[in-house]
Amino acid sequence: QQPVQSPQAVILREGEDAVINCSSSKALYSVHWYRQKHGEAPVFLMILLKGGEQKGHDKISASFNEKKQQSSLYLTASQLSYSGTYFCGTESGGSGYALNFGKGTSLLVTP
Amino acid sequence: GAVVSQHPSWVICKSGTSVKIECRSLDFQATTMFWYRQFPKQSLMLMATSNEGSKATYEQGVEKDKFLINHASLTLSTLTVTSAHPEDSSFYICSATADRALYGYTFGSGTRLTVV
């Protein structure tokens, strides 16, 4: 079942922060976050495997609330290179470890 | 580590012909690979799970006779779009994982199929 992402689109000025949310109606084993630039394949950002887990790299971090079946991706002090479409992918079982992706959040960072 | 190679990057074919897309894991073995389809500005929709040495598992609504999947070795899965029609035009992407916790799922570069 496809997770729900919000917002659909965000426009930021360089240096501003953004939060992208992902929620599911099914119990989740894990949540993955990917960024895709136009015409390219998605690139792995991070995976959250356990409820309560928080993880970060550079100025991008994420949290996973297993009880609420939600995850959030935090982009701080955004850079122009952060522009792209962000997808959350969730594993709920039933298809091995196949991921079901949300519809994506389009992020544009302007100078 | 965890590189997935997909070929071709793009293909244009005539309606009614078949097209084969290859997905290779270059530096790891993948007993399972996944095939996705993506329409412009839309999400990745899982088509099927490819299992080495056994039949693929197709998602509901995906025609197994139209989208033939073969996973003959631990490093290669192929997707053949048979009797392609213009509505099959799309971006097809494969993925696999060497170590899910470390690398997540690595995607191939995708194949843009245009059926004319």
Backbone of each chain as ProteinMPNN parsed JSONL, in Angstrom:
{"seq_chain_A": "QQPVQSPQAVILREGEDAVINCSSSKALYSVHWYRQKHGEAPVFLMILLKGGEQKGHDKISASFNEKKQQSSLYLTASQLSYSGTYFCGTESGGSGYALNFGKGTSLLVTP", "coords_chain_A": {"N_chain_A": [[0.845, -1.19, 0.0], [0.518, 2.202, -0.82], [2.475, 4.694, 0.724], [1.664, 7.887, 2.22], [2.687, 11.046, 1.306], [3.656, 14.307, 2.384], [4.529, 17.791, 2.23], [3.236, 18.156, -1.169], [4.791, 19.713, -2.763], [7.541, 21.947, -2.396], [9.021, 25.119, -2.111], [12.025, 26.643, -1.532], [14.275, 29.08, -0.178], [17.771, 29.274, -0.506], [19.439, 28.034, 2.32], [17.241, 27.917, 3.962], [14.983, 25.864, 5.956], [13.35, 22.633, 5.706], [10.639, 20.287, 6.054], [9.627, 17.044, 5.373], [6.988, 14.825, 5.266], [5.913, 11.441, 5.892], [3.534, 8.951, 5.843], [1.837, 5.933, 6.825], [-0.801, 3.545, 6.432], [-0.44, 1.032, 7.183], [1.32, -1.31, 9.289], [4.773, -0.777, 9.716], [7.931, -2.067, 8.682], [10.239, -0.771, 8.08], [11.537, 2.418, 7.006], [12.506, 4.12, 4.121], [14.398, 6.717, 2.61], [14.699, 8.581, -0.37], [16.237, 10.525, -2.938], [15.469, 11.96, -6.02], [16.636, 13.175, -9.044], [15.708, 14.971, -11.976], [15.167, 12.789, -14.658], [16.968, 10.956, -13.73], [18.048, 8.086, -11.784], [16.629, 7.149, -8.593], [18.336, 8.123, -5.588], [19.747, 6.712, -2.754], [19.15, 7.923, 0.496], [18.77, 7.511, 3.323], [17.973, 4.9, 5.718], [15.57, 3.887, 8.041], [15.244, 1.744, 10.62], [14.152, 1.002, 13.022], [11.574, 1.685, 15.348], [11.411, 4.897, 16.776], [13.897, 5.529, 15.992], [16.388, 7.817, 14.977], [18.185, 9.51, 12.517], [20.968, 10.884, 10.782], [22.753, 12.742, 8.23], [25.218, 14.869, 7.22], [23.418, 17.708, 6.663], [20.956, 16.611, 6.575], [18.401, 14.837, 8.008], [16.427, 12.263, 9.631], [13.474, 10.854, 11.1], [11.691, 8.2, 12.742], [8.62, 7.169, 13.659], [7.387, 4.522, 14.924], [5.024, 3.669, 16.146], [3.095, 5.483, 15.337], [3.297, 5.055, 12.709], [4.776, 6.699, 11.018], [7.111, 8.846, 9.336], [9.6, 11.379, 9.191], [11.437, 13.639, 7.195], [14.119, 15.778, 7.524], [15.419, 18.727, 6.338], [17.977, 20.845, 6.682], [19.246, 24.18, 6.576], [19.202, 24.5, 3.723], [20.647, 23.605, 0.534], [21.447, 24.459, -2.869], [21.837, 22.094, -4.231], [20.111, 20.346, -3.059], [17.761, 20.308, -4.365], [15.154, 18.527, -5.978], [13.179, 15.531, -6.289], [11.756, 14.033, -3.536], [11.353, 10.865, -2.201], [9.616, 8.716, -0.032], [10.033, 5.382, 0.958], [8.449, 2.438, 1.889], [8.551, -0.542, 3.823], [6.439, -3.142, 4.289], [6.184, -5.773, 4.506], [5.022, -8.833, 2.922], [5.772, -8.651, 0.26], [8.341, -9.652, 0.146], [11.198, -7.81, 0.568], [10.348, -5.661, -0.845], [9.858, -2.29, -1.81], [7.343, 0.127, -1.248], [6.505, 3.112, -2.695], [5.902, 6.542, -1.834], [4.08, 9.312, -3.354], [5.864, 11.274, -3.75], [7.744, 14.286, -3.033], [8.229, 17.361, -4.349], [11.01, 19.331, -4.329], [12.322, 22.515, -4.473], [15.107, 24.484, -4.419], [16.023, 27.763, -4.278], [18.296, 30.406, -5.286]], "CA_chain_A": [[0.0, 0.0, 0.0], [1.356, 3.372, -1.026], [2.468, 5.657, 1.828], [1.221, 9.233, 1.864], [3.691, 12.066, 1.566], [3.253, 15.712, 2.365], [3.666, 18.356, 1.201], [3.494, 17.699, -2.537], [5.847, 20.533, -3.333], [8.102, 22.976, -1.522], [10.027, 26.011, -2.692], [12.82, 27.224, -0.456], [15.46, 29.873, -0.517], [18.982, 28.66, 0.021], [19.637, 28.294, 3.739], [16.029, 27.655, 4.734], [14.748, 24.482, 6.369], [12.111, 22.003, 5.223], [10.28, 18.985, 6.618], [8.773, 16.226, 4.5], [6.37, 13.786, 6.079], [5.519, 10.202, 5.226], [2.732, 8.152, 6.768], [1.293, 4.707, 6.245], [-1.927, 2.969, 7.167], [-0.041, -0.311, 7.57], [2.492, -1.395, 10.157], [5.985, -0.647, 8.91], [9.188, -2.648, 9.128], [11.283, 0.221, 7.926], [11.257, 3.535, 6.096], [13.66, 4.557, 3.351], [14.266, 8.012, 1.949], [15.47, 8.696, -1.597], [16.108, 11.765, -3.713], [15.59, 11.721, -7.454], [16.717, 14.36, -9.9], [15.004, 14.746, -13.234], [15.798, 11.91, -15.634], [17.956, 10.086, -13.11], [17.518, 7.093, -10.854], [16.616, 7.594, -7.187], [19.565, 7.915, -4.821], [19.467, 6.396, -1.353], [19.577, 8.888, 1.504], [18.911, 6.786, 4.571], [16.967, 3.922, 6.105], [15.272, 3.834, 9.466], [14.834, 0.354, 10.817], [13.495, 0.76, 14.298], [10.761, 2.755, 15.896], [12.158, 5.783, 17.65], [15.22, 5.792, 15.446], [16.658, 9.07, 14.289], [19.451, 9.348, 11.822], [21.285, 12.067, 9.99], [24.005, 12.816, 7.504], [25.361, 16.277, 6.86], [22.304, 18.501, 7.22], [19.713, 15.909, 6.301], [18.14, 13.856, 9.051], [15.097, 11.678, 9.557], [12.993, 10.157, 12.291], [10.711, 7.143, 12.459], [7.708, 6.885, 14.765], [6.796, 3.234, 14.538], [3.656, 3.557, 16.668], [2.219, 6.298, 14.487], [3.571, 4.654, 11.327], [5.144, 7.942, 10.339], [8.507, 9.241, 9.297], [9.806, 12.736, 8.702], [12.771, 13.952, 6.691], [14.429, 17.165, 7.864], [16.489, 19.325, 5.537], [18.31, 22.107, 7.331], [20.18, 25.045, 5.848], [19.162, 23.868, 2.398], [21.589, 24.006, -0.508], [20.873, 24.323, -4.206], [21.93, 20.689, -4.63], [19.035, 19.575, -2.437], [16.595, 20.309, -5.259], [14.833, 17.229, -6.56], [11.96, 14.933, -5.747], [12.052, 13.148, -2.416], [10.4, 9.775, -2.033], [9.788, 7.757, 1.048], [9.706, 4.015, 0.574], [8.161, 1.69, 3.101], [8.494, -2.001, 3.777], [5.392, -3.606, 5.198], [6.068, -7.222, 4.378], [4.111, -9.292, 1.874], [6.469, -8.719, -1.028], [9.744, -9.72, 0.511], [11.613, -6.506, 1.043], [10.006, -4.683, -1.857], [9.46, -0.987, -1.296], [6.242, 0.881, -1.832], [6.904, 4.511, -2.639], [4.93, 7.619, -1.85], [4.007, 10.026, -4.63], [7.002, 12.171, -3.882], [7.67, 15.706, -2.693], [9.129, 18.112, -5.212], [11.684, 20.386, -3.575], [13.127, 23.437, -5.282], [15.859, 25.454, -3.634], [16.417, 28.888, -5.143], [19.391, 31.224, -4.7]], "C_chain_A": [[0.886, 1.249, 0.0], [1.312, 4.299, 0.193], [2.081, 7.033, 1.303], [2.288, 10.236, 2.263], [3.083, 13.445, 1.559], [4.442, 16.577, 2.746], [3.993, 17.778, -0.171], [4.666, 18.444, -3.136], [6.271, 21.599, -2.34], [9.093, 23.816, -2.324], [10.724, 26.718, -1.542], [13.853, 28.178, -1.022], [16.646, 29.153, 0.121], [19.152, 29.044, 1.485], [18.409, 28.036, 4.597], [15.883, 26.166, 5.024], [13.448, 23.95, 5.773], [11.9, 20.679, 5.943], [9.338, 18.295, 5.642], [8.273, 15.061, 5.332], [5.906, 12.602, 5.242], [4.716, 9.38, 6.225], [2.121, 6.969, 6.039], [0.128, 4.219, 7.088], [-1.603, 1.551, 7.634], [1.157, -0.234, 8.509], [3.745, -1.445, 9.277], [7.167, -1.389, 9.534], [10.292, -1.603, 9.092], [10.809, 1.315, 6.992], [12.559, 3.932, 5.423], [13.362, 5.937, 2.774], [15.226, 8.091, 0.769], [15.258, 10.087, -2.197], [16.332, 11.429, -5.186], [15.639, 13.043, -8.193], [16.149, 13.976, -11.265], [15.796, 13.859, -14.188], [16.813, 10.947, -15.057], [17.275, 9.073, -12.196], [17.49, 7.672, -9.442], [17.93, 7.252, -6.497], [19.207, 7.748, -3.35], [20.005, 7.484, -0.432], [19.8, 8.198, 2.847], [17.754, 5.825, 4.788], [16.794, 3.977, 7.599], [14.622, 2.5, 9.745], [14.024, 0.129, 12.078], [12.678, 1.966, 14.728], [11.587, 3.59, 16.847], [13.522, 6.15, 17.114], [15.272, 7.166, 14.792], [18.04, 8.952, 13.689], [19.73, 10.598, 11.011], [22.618, 11.957, 9.305], [24.11, 14.22, 6.935], [24.188, 17.033, 7.462], [20.958, 17.892, 6.862], [19.533, 14.839, 7.366], [16.714, 13.345, 8.919], [14.756, 10.995, 10.866], [11.915, 9.175, 11.885], [9.905, 6.892, 13.723], [6.927, 5.637, 14.393], [5.329, 3.132, 14.979], [2.667, 4.332, 15.801], [2.375, 5.941, 13.013], [3.907, 5.875, 10.471], [6.654, 8.137, 10.345], [8.584, 10.664, 8.771], [11.258, 12.907, 8.278], [13.004, 15.44, 6.904], [15.62, 17.636, 7.032], [16.787, 20.689, 6.149], [19.353, 22.856, 6.512], [20.333, 24.556, 4.413], [20.159, 24.487, 1.414], [20.92, 23.806, -1.857], [20.84, 22.86, -4.652], [20.836, 19.828, -4.012], [17.796, 19.506, -3.341], [16.397, 18.925, -5.873], [13.51, 16.753, -5.989], [12.347, 13.905, -4.698], [10.938, 12.114, -2.276], [10.671, 9.047, -0.728], [9.344, 6.395, 0.522], [9.5, 3.223, 1.851], [8.115, 0.195, 2.837], [7.441, -2.446, 4.794], [5.276, -5.115, 5.196], [5.143, -7.568, 3.234], [4.747, -9.388, 0.52], [7.956, -8.831, -0.775], [10.135, -8.378, 1.077], [11.307, -5.432, 0.017], [9.53, -3.397, -1.194], [8.23, -0.474, -2.017], [6.556, 2.354, -1.617], [5.715, 5.443, -2.564], [4.974, 8.333, -3.185], [5.121, 11.046, -4.811], [6.702, 13.598, -3.467], [8.7, 16.431, -3.537], [9.7, 19.285, -4.43], [12.531, 21.225, -4.516], [13.789, 24.443, -4.357], [16.358, 26.535, -4.583], [17.5, 29.72, -4.465], [18.832, 32.374, -3.864]], "O_chain_A": [[1.874, 1.328, 0.731], [0.227, 4.655, 0.652], [2.16, 7.305, 0.105], [2.734, 10.27, 3.41], [2.128, 13.723, 0.834], [5.292, 16.136, 3.519], [4.932, 16.995, -0.308], [5.44, 17.889, -3.916], [5.467, 22.088, -1.548], [9.889, 23.295, -3.105], [10.077, 27.318, -0.684], [14.247, 28.089, -2.185], [16.514, 28.508, 1.161], [19.03, 30.213, 1.853], [18.514, 27.945, 5.82], [16.558, 25.327, 4.429], [12.565, 24.716, 5.387], [12.852, 20.035, 6.384], [8.378, 18.891, 5.153], [9.047, 14.395, 6.019], [5.559, 12.732, 4.068], [5.178, 9.14, 7.34], [1.916, 6.991, 4.825], [0.076, 4.448, 8.297], [-2.371, 0.94, 8.376], [1.898, 0.748, 8.531], [3.755, -2.085, 8.225], [7.376, -1.347, 10.746], [11.162, -1.562, 9.962], [9.815, 1.164, 6.282], [13.592, 4.065, 6.08], [12.212, 6.271, 2.489], [16.397, 7.726, 0.873], [14.229, 10.727, -1.98], [17.265, 10.709, -5.541], [14.795, 13.917, -7.995], [16.122, 12.804, -11.641], [16.955, 14.141, -14.49], [17.455, 10.201, -15.796], [16.091, 9.188, -11.881], [18.251, 8.59, -9.134], [18.553, 6.229, -6.783], [18.46, 8.544, -2.781], [21.152, 7.912, -0.554], [20.88, 8.288, 3.432], [16.71, 5.916, 4.142], [17.769, 4.1, 8.342], [13.581, 2.167, 9.178], [13.284, -0.85, 12.175], [13.057, 3.113, 14.494], [12.372, 3.059, 17.633], [14.227, 6.975, 17.695], [14.322, 7.606, 14.144], [18.947, 8.368, 14.282], [18.8, 11.293, 10.599], [23.497, 11.2, 9.717], [23.202, 14.698, 6.255], [23.994, 16.992, 8.677], [19.939, 18.584, 6.849], [20.43, 14.027, 7.592], [15.899, 13.915, 8.193], [15.636, 10.61, 11.635], [11.305, 9.3, 10.823], [10.447, 6.453, 14.737], [5.946, 5.689, 13.652], [4.498, 2.574, 14.263], [1.544, 3.885, 15.566], [1.658, 6.473, 12.166], [3.393, 6.051, 9.366], [7.364, 7.661, 11.231], [7.731, 11.097, 7.997], [12.177, 12.392, 8.913], [12.18, 16.265, 6.509], [16.683, 17.016, 7.031], [15.94, 21.582, 6.131], [20.211, 22.264, 5.857], [21.431, 24.243, 3.953], [20.466, 25.678, 1.45], [19.941, 23.068, -1.97], [19.927, 22.442, -5.364], [20.661, 18.679, -4.418], [16.886, 18.717, -3.085], [17.359, 18.248, -6.237], [12.815, 17.492, -5.292], [13.165, 13.02, -4.948], [9.752, 12.444, -2.238], [11.822, 8.796, -0.371], [8.399, 6.289, -0.259], [10.29, 3.328, 2.789], [7.697, -0.26, 1.773], [7.544, -2.163, 5.988], [4.371, -5.675, 5.814], [4.539, -6.677, 2.636], [4.279, -10.166, -0.312], [8.747, -8.156, -1.433], [9.469, -7.862, 1.975], [11.955, -4.385, 0.016], [8.88, -3.423, -0.149], [8.091, -0.62, -3.232], [6.836, 2.786, -0.499], [4.662, 5.182, -3.146], [5.793, 8.013, -4.046], [5.296, 11.609, -5.892], [5.563, 14.059, -3.538], [9.896, 16.153, -3.452], [8.957, 20.13, -3.93], [13.356, 20.7, -5.264], [13.121, 25.161, -3.612], [17.035, 26.247, -5.569], [17.612, 29.741, -3.24], [19.598, 33.156, -3.301]]}, "seq_chain_B": "GAVVSQHPSWVICKSGTSVKIECRSLDFQATTMFWYRQFPKQSLMLMATSNEGSKATYEQGVEKDKFLINHASLTLSTLTVTSAHPEDSSFYICSATADRALYGYTFGSGTRLTVV", "coords_chain_B": {"N_chain_B": [[30.68, 0.45, -3.084], [27.895, -1.758, -3.958], [26.703, -1.445, -6.632], [24.481, -1.043, -9.296], [23.826, -1.888, -12.555], [22.143, -0.898, -15.471], [20.785, -1.643, -18.602], [19.349, -1.15, -21.888], [19.944, 2.464, -21.738], [18.07, 3.947, -22.993], [15.465, 3.219, -25.298], [13.92, 2.969, -28.419], [11.198, 1.61, -29.968], [9.263, -0.227, -32.394], [5.736, -0.55, -32.478], [4.387, -3.599, -31.381], [6.697, -5.07, -31.367], [9.273, -6.72, -29.353], [11.07, -5.91, -26.372], [14.078, -6.077, -24.556], [15.307, -5.564, -21.326], [18.151, -5.178, -19.317], [19.377, -5.859, -16.061], [21.975, -5.569, -13.882], [23.822, -6.603, -11.046], [26.78, -5.319, -10.008], [28.878, -5.549, -8.134], [28.061, -7.234, -6.182], [26.086, -10.009, -5.087], [22.773, -10.721, -5.964], [19.999, -12.142, -4.858], [17.473, -11.375, -5.07], [15.736, -9.078, -7.038], [14.169, -6.016, -7.984], [11.609, -4.683, -10.023], [10.547, -1.627, -11.274], [8.188, 0.81, -12.444], [7.886, 4.0, -13.841], [5.968, 6.795, -14.418], [5.969, 10.028, -16.037], [6.73, 12.544, -13.725], [5.611, 11.154, -11.657], [5.181, 8.63, -9.089], [7.31, 5.784, -8.221], [6.243, 2.734, -9.296], [5.874, -0.452, -8.093], [6.458, -3.275, -10.028], [7.188, -5.995, -10.149], [8.74, -8.652, -8.309], [11.803, -10.069, -8.666], [13.148, -13.241, -8.548], [16.004, -15.142, -8.068], [16.447, -18.063, -9.852], [13.823, -18.884, -9.631], [10.273, -18.355, -10.229], [9.105, -15.069, -11.028], [7.478, -12.721, -8.856], [4.544, -11.078, -9.349], [3.032, -7.873, -9.119], [-0.324, -6.915, -8.31], [-2.399, -6.438, -11.083], [-0.405, -6.228, -12.962], [0.568, -7.507, -16.002], [1.743, -10.645, -16.397], [2.38, -12.046, -18.687], [2.961, -10.115, -20.483], [5.033, -8.66, -19.42], [7.816, -10.118, -19.122], [9.893, -11.7, -16.842], [13.138, -12.701, -16.09], [15.454, -14.298, -14.055], [18.219, -15.421, -14.119], [20.73, -15.704, -13.023], [22.807, -14.891, -10.173], [23.498, -12.308, -10.53], [22.138, -11.099, -12.547], [19.159, -9.888, -13.887], [16.451, -9.875, -16.131], [14.081, -7.935, -17.921], [11.546, -8.352, -20.139], [9.642, -6.68, -22.388], [6.933, -7.625, -24.006], [5.46, -7.671, -27.262], [5.144, -4.833, -27.546], [3.329, -1.804, -26.925], [2.21, 1.59, -27.544], [1.213, 2.501, -25.044], [2.839, 1.236, -23.273], [5.056, 2.706, -23.098], [7.409, 4.186, -21.041], [9.329, 4.832, -18.017], [11.527, 2.527, -16.919], [12.797, 0.969, -14.076], [15.232, -0.847, -12.277], [16.036, -2.428, -9.152], [18.166, -3.391, -6.414], [19.602, -4.889, -3.485], [22.6, -4.814, -1.62], [23.294, -4.697, 1.003], [20.921, -3.99, 3.005], [20.614, -2.396, 5.309], [22.876, -0.824, 5.243], [23.226, 0.26, 2.632], [20.704, 0.682, 1.67], [18.341, 0.402, -0.955], [19.731, -0.032, -4.063], [19.474, 1.616, -7.113], [19.205, 0.925, -10.598], [20.194, 2.839, -13.499], [18.0, 3.241, -14.987], [15.668, 2.784, -17.724], [14.496, 4.331, -20.516], [11.709, 3.744, -22.247], [10.301, 4.026, -25.39], [7.579, 3.54, -27.355], [6.684, 3.397, -30.649]], "CA_chain_B": [[30.036, -0.823, -3.286], [26.474, -1.791, -4.258], [26.426, -0.789, -7.914], [23.544, -1.733, -10.184], [23.936, -1.386, -13.919], [20.933, -1.201, -16.253], [20.95, -1.361, -20.036], [19.948, 0.113, -22.338], [19.453, 3.66, -21.064], [16.849, 4.302, -23.685], [15.181, 2.407, -26.48], [12.729, 3.306, -29.198], [10.854, 0.423, -30.755], [7.985, -0.177, -33.104], [4.62, -1.231, -31.843], [4.301, -5.022, -31.729], [7.987, -5.752, -31.16], [9.633, -6.984, -27.951], [12.265, -5.208, -25.913], [14.661, -6.672, -23.356], [16.073, -4.645, -20.475], [18.992, -5.942, -18.409], [19.748, -5.261, -14.779], [23.075, -6.336, -13.312], [24.504, -6.157, -9.832], [28.18, -5.405, -10.444], [29.85, -5.895, -7.098], [27.436, -8.051, -5.152], [25.112, -10.965, -5.603], [21.413, -10.34, -5.614], [19.016, -13.21, -5.068], [16.202, -10.707, -5.357], [15.787, -7.756, -7.673], [12.831, -5.455, -8.111], [11.368, -3.873, -11.208], [9.598, -0.54, -11.085], [7.809, 1.607, -13.608], [7.627, 5.361, -13.407], [5.444, 7.727, -15.408], [6.504, 11.374, -15.791], [6.32, 13.287, -12.526], [4.844, 10.294, -10.759], [5.971, 7.783, -8.205], [7.759, 4.489, -8.739], [5.256, 1.698, -9.013], [6.469, -1.78, -8.13], [5.844, -4.176, -10.996], [7.422, -7.392, -9.825], [9.928, -9.052, -7.57], [12.506, -11.086, -9.442], [13.846, -14.158, -7.657], [16.965, -15.986, -8.771], [16.142, -19.483, -9.916], [12.396, -19.203, -9.515], [9.388, -17.432, -10.943], [8.943, -13.739, -10.453], [6.207, -12.413, -8.197], [4.028, -9.867, -9.971], [2.046, -7.085, -8.377], [-1.674, -6.967, -8.855], [-2.619, -5.566, -12.235], [0.712, -6.307, -13.915], [0.4, -8.687, -16.844], [2.972, -11.432, -16.414], [2.71, -12.473, -20.06], [3.459, -8.946, -21.213], [6.304, -8.266, -18.809], [8.48, -11.369, -18.755], [11.072, -11.488, -16.022], [14.01, -13.857, -15.933], [16.556, -14.014, -13.117], [18.932, -16.673, -14.341], [21.951, -15.789, -12.215], [22.784, -14.044, -8.982], [23.87, -10.93, -10.845], [21.432, -10.611, -13.727], [17.725, -10.043, -14.07], [16.023, -9.214, -17.36], [12.666, -7.643, -18.117], [11.215, -8.278, -21.557], [8.318, -6.153, -22.691], [6.546, -8.336, -25.229], [4.438, -7.038, -28.091], [5.02, -3.498, -26.923], [2.386, -0.84, -27.489], [2.526, 2.942, -27.058], [0.9, 2.678, -23.621], [3.924, 0.658, -22.479], [6.126, 3.704, -23.02], [7.576, 4.583, -19.639], [10.678, 4.731, -17.471], [11.595, 1.281, -16.148], [13.978, 0.983, -13.212], [15.404, -2.021, -11.439], [16.787, -2.163, -7.925], [18.597, -4.544, -5.634], [20.32, -4.443, -2.296], [23.729, -5.614, -1.153], [23.137, -4.68, 2.456], [19.812, -3.051, 3.131], [20.819, -1.453, 6.404], [23.986, 0.068, 4.915], [23.108, 0.924, 1.331], [19.34, 0.785, 1.188], [18.19, -0.244, -2.242], [20.432, 0.664, -5.136], [18.712, 1.579, -8.351], [19.857, 1.082, -11.883], [20.031, 4.189, -14.052], [16.705, 3.33, -15.643], [15.547, 2.64, -19.176], [13.366, 5.077, -21.075], [11.146, 3.002, -23.39], [9.327, 4.733, -26.214], [7.018, 2.658, -28.378], [6.078, 4.254, -31.69]], "C_chain_B": [[28.562, -0.654, -3.624], [26.134, -1.002, -5.518], [25.505, -1.668, -8.751], [23.606, -1.071, -11.551], [22.698, -1.809, -14.715], [21.163, -0.762, -17.702], [19.743, -1.841, -20.824], [19.399, 1.29, -21.529], [18.16, 4.135, -21.714], [16.679, 3.394, -24.9], [13.893, 2.899, -27.123], [12.416, 2.094, -30.052], [9.504, 0.599, -31.416], [6.94, -0.978, -32.359], [4.565, -2.675, -32.321], [5.602, -5.785, -31.526], [8.241, -5.934, -29.664], [10.95, -6.304, -27.611], [12.765, -5.853, -24.631], [15.505, -5.642, -22.63], [16.849, -5.482, -19.47], [19.326, -5.155, -17.151], [20.806, -6.149, -14.142], [23.57, -5.736, -12.013], [25.992, -6.385, -10.085], [29.134, -5.888, -9.368], [29.216, -6.643, -5.935], [26.468, -9.016, -5.829], [23.725, -10.622, -5.09], [20.456, -11.483, -5.905], [17.665, -12.614, -5.431], [16.464, -9.354, -5.998], [14.349, -7.298, -7.873], [12.744, -4.609, -9.377], [10.255, -2.873, -10.935], [9.313, 0.138, -12.417], [7.453, 2.998, -13.1], [7.135, 6.191, -14.576], [5.936, 9.125, -15.05], [5.875, 12.048, -14.579], [5.445, 12.447, -11.598], [5.779, 9.398, -9.954], [6.455, 6.522, -8.918], [6.74, 3.44, -8.316], [5.915, 0.334, -9.155], [5.715, -2.662, -9.109], [5.97, -5.627, -10.541], [8.701, -7.55, -9.027], [10.542, -10.221, -8.313], [13.346, -11.948, -8.51], [14.753, -15.086, -8.454], [16.539, -17.442, -8.7], [14.684, -19.854, -9.748], [11.551, -18.145, -10.228], [9.294, -16.095, -10.227], [7.565, -13.613, -9.803], [5.717, -11.081, -8.73], [3.02, -9.164, -9.065], [0.699, -7.154, -9.092], [-1.813, -5.973, -10.005], [-1.501, -5.579, -13.251], [0.606, -7.611, -14.683], [1.711, -9.463, -16.947], [3.357, -11.894, -17.813], [3.241, -11.316, -20.89], [4.838, -8.551, -20.706], [6.986, -9.525, -18.265], [9.761, -11.069, -17.987], [11.816, -12.791, -15.879], [15.18, -13.464, -15.041], [17.427, -15.256, -13.078], [20.197, -16.816, -13.515], [21.853, -14.821, -11.054], [23.143, -12.594, -9.271], [23.08, -10.353, -12.021], [19.954, -10.925, -13.684], [17.355, -9.302, -15.349], [14.504, -9.041, -17.355], [12.43, -7.523, -19.611], [9.786, -7.787, -21.698], [7.913, -6.756, -24.031], [5.421, -7.607, -25.942], [4.118, -5.638, -27.559], [4.036, -2.621, -27.687], [2.696, 0.531, -26.904], [2.235, 3.163, -25.575], [1.939, 2.049, -22.7], [5.099, 1.617, -22.358], [6.209, 4.227, -21.592], [9.05, 4.529, -19.275], [10.685, 3.493, -16.583], [12.902, 1.274, -15.355], [14.036, -0.302, -12.4], [16.147, -1.609, -10.17], [17.137, -3.459, -7.245], [19.326, -4.005, -4.417], [21.446, -5.399, -1.937], [23.634, -5.76, 0.362], [22.128, -3.573, 2.741], [20.073, -1.988, 4.192], [21.905, -0.436, 6.077], [23.706, 0.91, 3.68], [21.669, 1.174, 0.885], [19.212, -0.034, -0.087], [18.877, 0.6, -3.3], [19.646, 0.499, -6.415], [19.637, 1.606, -9.558], [19.551, 2.47, -12.414], [18.722, 4.354, -14.805], [16.776, 3.19, -17.148], [14.304, 3.382, -19.626], [12.894, 4.346, -22.321], [10.113, 3.864, -24.097], [8.868, 3.798, -27.319], [6.283, 3.524, -29.393], [5.233, 3.439, -32.655]], "O_chain_B": [[28.035, 0.458, -3.583], [25.383, -0.027, -5.478], [25.722, -2.872, -8.892], [23.459, 0.145, -11.682], [22.266, -2.959, -14.631], [21.661, 0.33, -17.976], [19.156, -2.861, -20.462], [18.484, 1.117, -20.723], [17.271, 4.661, -21.044], [17.653, 2.876, -25.446], [12.912, 3.201, -26.443], [13.279, 1.605, -30.78], [8.712, 1.463, -31.04], [7.247, -1.967, -31.693], [4.682, -2.947, -33.516], [5.605, -7.016, -31.515], [7.528, -5.384, -28.824], [11.825, -6.148, -28.462], [11.982, -6.144, -23.726], [16.312, -4.938, -23.237], [16.293, -6.384, -18.843], [19.528, -3.941, -17.189], [20.57, -7.331, -13.891], [23.72, -4.52, -11.89], [26.416, -7.511, -10.344], [30.108, -6.575, -9.674], [29.768, -6.68, -4.835], [26.094, -8.845, -6.989], [23.543, -10.278, -3.922], [20.139, -11.759, -7.062], [16.821, -13.28, -6.029], [17.315, -8.589, -5.543], [13.428, -8.114, -7.923], [13.69, -3.912, -9.744], [9.182, -3.217, -10.44], [10.087, 0.049, -13.37], [6.803, 3.151, -12.065], [7.804, 6.282, -15.606], [6.281, 9.387, -13.898], [4.653, 12.109, -14.438], [4.634, 12.985, -10.844], [6.998, 9.418, -10.125], [6.068, 6.235, -10.051], [6.426, 3.288, -7.136], [6.451, 0.004, -10.213], [4.492, -2.787, -9.037], [5.0, -6.385, -10.547], [9.603, -6.713, -9.063], [9.888, -11.235, -8.557], [14.172, -11.426, -7.761], [14.313, -15.736, -9.403], [16.301, -17.982, -7.62], [14.349, -21.038, -9.725], [12.076, -17.166, -10.759], [9.39, -16.006, -9.003], [6.62, -14.314, -10.166], [6.394, -10.064, -8.583], [2.259, -9.806, -8.341], [0.609, -7.412, -10.293], [-1.396, -4.82, -9.903], [-1.644, -4.983, -14.318], [0.56, -8.69, -14.092], [2.679, -8.973, -17.528], [4.536, -12.109, -18.092], [3.908, -11.534, -21.901], [5.704, -8.155, -21.486], [6.768, -9.935, -17.125], [10.6, -10.285, -18.43], [11.237, -13.838, -15.592], [15.815, -12.429, -15.247], [17.378, -16.04, -12.13], [20.69, -17.928, -13.324], [20.916, -14.026, -10.972], [23.103, -11.749, -8.378], [23.338, -9.225, -12.44], [19.546, -12.068, -13.474], [17.883, -8.224, -15.621], [13.76, -9.884, -16.855], [13.043, -6.687, -20.275], [8.846, -8.401, -21.193], [8.491, -6.429, -25.067], [4.548, -7.007, -25.314], [2.988, -5.325, -27.183], [3.927, -2.687, -28.911], [3.372, 0.629, -25.879], [2.937, 3.931, -24.918], [1.931, 2.289, -21.493], [6.034, 1.365, -21.598], [5.211, 4.655, -21.012], [9.904, 4.223, -20.108], [9.937, 3.418, -15.608], [13.974, 1.54, -15.899], [13.019, -0.783, -11.9], [16.802, -0.568, -10.131], [16.501, -4.49, -7.462], [19.627, -2.815, -4.333], [21.278, -6.619, -1.946], [23.872, -6.835, 0.912], [22.453, -2.386, 2.719], [19.781, -0.81, 3.983], [21.869, 0.69, 6.573], [23.92, 2.122, 3.68], [21.435, 1.801, -0.148], [19.899, -1.04, -0.267], [18.63, 1.801, -3.412], [19.209, -0.598, -6.763], [20.702, 2.223, -9.539], [18.738, 3.194, -11.84], [18.367, 5.46, -15.213], [17.81, 3.444, -17.765], [13.196, 3.094, -19.173], [13.591, 4.327, -23.336], [9.173, 4.366, -23.48], [9.673, 3.322, -28.12], [5.38, 4.284, -29.044], [4.653, 3.993, -33.588]]}, "name": "protein", "num_of_chains": 2, "seq": "QQPVQSPQAVILREGEDAVINCSSSKALYSVHWYRQKHGEAPVFLMILLKGGEQKGHDKISASFNEKKQQSSLYLTASQLSYSGTYFCGTESGGSGYALNFGKGTSLLVTPGAVVSQHPSWVICKSGTSVKIECRSLDFQATTMFWYRQFPKQSLMLMATSNEGSKATYEQGVEKDKFLINHASLTLSTLTVTSAHPEDSSFYICSATADRALYGYTFGSGTRLTVV"}
